[in-house]
Amino acid sequence: MKSRTLTRTGFLLLATALGGSAPAAPSGESVWQTAQERCETYADCGNSAFRLLHGWIERKQDPQTHLFSRGSVWNYQNEAADHYSSLVLIAHYLEPVLNEGDGKLRATLLDSIRLCATKSGIPCTYDLRTMTPGKVDVGAVCEWLRDGLLRITEVIGTDNDWFREFVRLTDAVLAEGRRRGGIHTIVHGTEDEGNLIQILVRLSAMSGRTEYLDDAEVLADCYLLDDPLKKIKKFNFVDHGCELVPGLSELFVMESKLKRPKVNTYRKNLQRLLDRLLEVGRHPKSGLWYTHANLEGPQPKNQGKPQKLKRPGRFGAKFSPDVPHCWGYVLFALENFDRATGGNRYREAVEKPMRYLTENRSRFDELRNVEWPWNFAPGCFGDTYESMIILWKRYPDVPDVAPWLDWTTKVGGFRRKASSHFGPGVGGHTDGCIGRNLCAHMMLQSQGVRAVPYQEGLGCGAVRTDGVLRLVVQSKDAWSGRLCFDGPRNEYPLATIDWARINEIPQWYVVRKEKEYQLTLDDEPPTVVSGADLIDGRKISIKPGQSRKILLQEKQ
């Protein structure tokens, strides 16, 4: 049996495909061998994600209301934002029928709208034991909007029920804020503010409605029209605390793209904030953030010191280092600033922790309790994977990222051969994170091509060199389905959402509807196909144990 571990040639090919500084990719059979190796990794991840998806549907979905719960309550900060949204994404990549028509996951959205309705339009929780509605929590709904509906619609597009609900709920939150005298009366704290700014910025691009930017400015002005250090005296780099800075930087990117009048004032004060965070907020050796920093006065007493865990972590961690698992989130803000200004002011600050992590992977057992992102639970590995893959998309010259990402999916337990009904999960809170990252890793292997519907043992691996995509598809059992190529997901008339951002699933090989492509299947003569047909899905059948080769390139 062939090894599931990618060869060094395979990783160099992946870096080359991303436009990095890896040596020139070999040609001929070595390229196809790399695609074959990625095909096996795709199948490995797919098997785990498939079991997790169906485990949750079978064991966590209420058959009457179609709502999900780990206990007895459907809420918006956890069940909707983290768990349900992840299941929708997994289904998109593996079994889209669940999101269509009377599919079980589409039914969840429609029933939640019906059962959790309130006069304000902002939904409430729902008790599945008593079948009664509960309380409204605006902060939880903002988390559902950012971590749930925005995450979904960035991937599946805007012509669907999830996007319509995204717009409706955002408008309901804004209307309730106006009714009570201003958005600050219902959105409290930097987490909720940061989430809502990110929501409004991206929704403005997706919808073309610049009034969403006006609302985002109301929140941002409190920090960026004056010295932000007077407003933010203590900073938390951990999620559920760090969201404000990425929100401010996303707004700055859009303000710059559209040349809005506040952009110069925002630039000066955002730069002051980012410079101060770099000055007091990171480990000098690794460049990784501390979990907390004071922007004024002395630093926290325990800054930089690992904290002993009350009980060992799931994968052997004994200490919690003073490094957040979501170490990339505030680095996204540095990337955003450079993107908006066209400079490289923060490039070294972003690449330094990336290089530290990839260069010291072999020292993980030594560093995991000292100076490494939190690693005591699967969700920690999930956020660290997300941080790296999103940054690598913008900084492809950092070496050895591909093997680091693959290693993370293994050491984090995402691909463990578990007997659980939930595959590598446990039916708990971090299962959504596991599933999302498995899908992101699958798309890295296939360069964005989805083989649907998925079945266990189905693999799809690709290598992209010099504009040519070489794809291998194989299945343990007979399979018939579609190969769906990735179209441009985030290009809108108002602006392209191209900046590093929380919850992004990066794109790799992008097919355009208006173009034509030359496709060669195995030894058959080449055919010309439209980009639209490739995005809709190219039908293909595979015999048991068969591998099929596809070569695709834009028609000249």
Buried (B, 14 or more C-beta within 10 A) or exposed (E): EEEEEBBEBBBBBBBBBBEBEBEEBBEEEBBBBBBBBBBBBBBBBBBBBBBBBBBBBEEBBBEEBBBBBBEEBBBBBBBBBBBBBBBBBBBBBBBBBBBEEEBBBBBBBEBBBEBBEEEBEBBBBBEBEEEEBBEBBBBBBBBBBBBBBBBBBBBBBBEBEBBBBBBEBBBBBBEBBEEEEEBEEBBEEBBBBBBBBBBBBBBBBBBEBBEBBEBBBBBBEEBBEEEBBEBBEEBBBBBBBBBBBBBBBBBBBBBBBBEBEBBEBBBEBBBBBBEBBBEBBBBEEBBBBBBBBBBEEEBBEEBBEBEEEEEEBBBEBEBBBBBBBBBBBBBBBBBBBBBBBEEEEBBEBBBBBBBBBBBBBEEBEEBBBEBBBBBBBBBBBBBBBBBBBBBBBBBBBBBBBBBBBBBBBBBBBBBBEBEBBBBBBBBBBBBBBBBBBBBBBBBBBBBBBBBBBBBEBBBBBBBBBEEBBBBBBBBBEEBEBBBBBBBBBBEBEBBEBBBBBBBBBBBBBBBBEEEBBBBBBEEEEBEEBBBBBBBBBBEBEBEEEBBBBBBBBBEE
